[in-house]
Amino acid sequence: MGSPAPHDPAVERRFEDNRANWDDRAALHVASGYGIEELVAVPTRITPEVDQDRERLGDLTGQDVMHLQCHLGTDTVSLARLGARRVVGVDLSPGSLARARDVAERAGAGIELVEANVYDAREAVEGDFDLVYTSLGVLCWLPDVTAWARVVASLLRPDGRVLLRDDHPMFMAVGEDVSGGLRLEQPYFERTEPMTWQDDGSYVEAPEGTAPIAHRTNHQWNHSIGEILTALLEAGLVLDSFEETPCSAWAPWPELMERTVDGRYRLREDPDRLALQYVLTAHRPG
Ligand SMILES: C[S@@+](CC[C@H](N)C(=O)[O-])C[C@H]1O[C@@H](n2cnc3c(N)ncnc32)[C@H](O)[C@@H]1O
């Protein structure tokens, strides 16, 4: 399986930049809270991110679950609390995984955490899975959605399912500076060349005095809805549901957005103008 272009030094360098950037972000996210103490304090607590998909996830009792791009492990712990037999979190960033291990231990959750690129997940982890779960800020870090879908399919046993919830590619295509309104400034379709950013912050509010991100360079890719769905279908999966929503987990344009009752964000004026998120489920035929 492996990375989209495993021996291409340019591809490797981008993953290295992203790894260093995510190691720094992990420290910032822990400092911001990230719901960790709530998860540790209440043994039945499930993160709101996982909770919103409880119906789609169904009964996880006795199931084997792969959580791709698990970051600090908060959703991974939640999946274990929903009764899964085995939960494996995979992430590129050792800084994220070190913190995820601490979260899991303090929360009393017996999850496995594996350092690997998503593209190497099949080789890095033994066994097949009933569910691949991956959500919120995931596909933008991956250059090739076709190769990603093949990895997902290879991890699933027959009748196994995937649940993907992520930022909508139209949302991702809008530029950062919205002083003149919402403008399409980034590619909607997948390109080999990434969007390269210099960021000293992240999508959380860190307390005053927290060290800014030192490794600021990060690379992202957009993937159109058609490319995502085609990738899953070409990998042999059957699409079961697909929904677009006007709500987001984060607010890149605070001046244009408002908080919803369930703690998410949407455009203050005429939110139906733009899809901010989508969620899909698919399965590998038996
Ligand atoms: C936005 S976070 C996922 C967030 C998750 N929803 C959460 O809040 O817990 C993105 C994660 O993807 C990981 N990541 C980025 N590129 C990756 C890759 N190629 N393979 C595996 N993990 C990757 C980062 O290290 C980071 O932990």
The ligand as an SDF file (V2000), in Angstrom:
LIG
                    3D

 27 29  0  0  0  0  0  0  0  0999 V2000
   -7.1060   18.0680   13.1540 C   0  0  0  0  0  0  0  0  0  0  0  0
   -6.3140   16.6710   13.8500 S   0  0  0  0  0  0  0  0  0  0  0  0
   -7.5800   15.5070   13.9380 C   0  0  0  0  0  0  0  0  0  0  0  0
   -8.4170   16.0160   14.9560 C   0  0  0  0  0  0  0  0  0  0  0  0
   -9.3100   15.1350   15.6700 C   0  0  0  0  0  0  0  0  0  0  0  0
  -10.6010   15.3060   15.0950 N   0  0  0  0  0  0  0  0  0  0  0  0
   -9.2730   15.5840   17.1000 C   0  0  0  0  0  0  0  0  0  0  0  0
   -9.5570   16.7310   17.3750 O   0  0  0  0  0  0  0  0  0  0  0  0
   -8.8970   14.8050   17.9370 O   0  0  0  0  0  0  0  0  0  0  0  0
   -5.3430   16.0650   12.5390 C   0  0  0  0  0  0  0  0  0  0  0  0
   -4.4090   14.9290   12.9590 C   0  0  0  0  0  0  0  0  0  0  0  0
   -3.9450   14.3280   11.7540 O   0  0  0  0  0  0  0  0  0  0  0  0
   -2.6110   13.9160   11.9780 C   0  0  0  0  0  0  0  0  0  0  0  0
   -1.9870   13.7300   10.6630 N   0  0  0  0  0  0  0  0  0  0  0  0
   -1.6780   14.6560    9.7340 C   0  0  0  0  0  0  0  0  0  0  0  0
   -1.1730   14.0700    8.6330 N   0  0  0  0  0  0  0  0  0  0  0  0
   -1.1650   12.7310    8.8750 C   0  0  0  0  0  0  0  0  0  0  0  0
   -0.7580   11.6120    8.1210 C   0  0  0  0  0  0  0  0  0  0  0  0
   -0.2580   11.7230    6.8850 N   0  0  0  0  0  0  0  0  0  0  0  0
   -0.8800   10.3780    8.6830 N   0  0  0  0  0  0  0  0  0  0  0  0
   -1.3680   10.2350    9.9530 C   0  0  0  0  0  0  0  0  0  0  0  0
   -1.7800   11.2820   10.7020 N   0  0  0  0  0  0  0  0  0  0  0  0
   -1.6780   12.5160   10.1800 C   0  0  0  0  0  0  0  0  0  0  0  0
   -2.0020   15.0430   12.7910 C   0  0  0  0  0  0  0  0  0  0  0  0
   -0.8440   14.6270   13.4540 O   0  0  0  0  0  0  0  0  0  0  0  0
   -3.1730   15.3770   13.7250 C   0  0  0  0  0  0  0  0  0  0  0  0
   -3.0490   14.6900   14.9380 O   0  0  0  0  0  0  0  0  0  0  0  0
  1  2  1  0
  2  3  1  0
  2 10  1  0
  3  4  1  0
  4  5  1  0
  5  6  1  0
  5  7  1  0
  7  8  2  0
  7  9  1  0
 10 11  1  0
 11 12  1  0
 11 26  1  0
 12 13  1  0
 13 14  1  0
 13 24  1  0
 14 15  1  0
 14 23  1  0
 15 16  2  0
 16 17  1  0
 17 18  1  0
 17 23  2  0
 18 19  1  0
 18 20  2  0
 20 21  1  0
 21 22  2  0
 22 23  1  0
 24 25  1  0
 24 26  1  0
 26 27  1  0
M  CHG  2   2   1   9  -1
M  END
$$$$
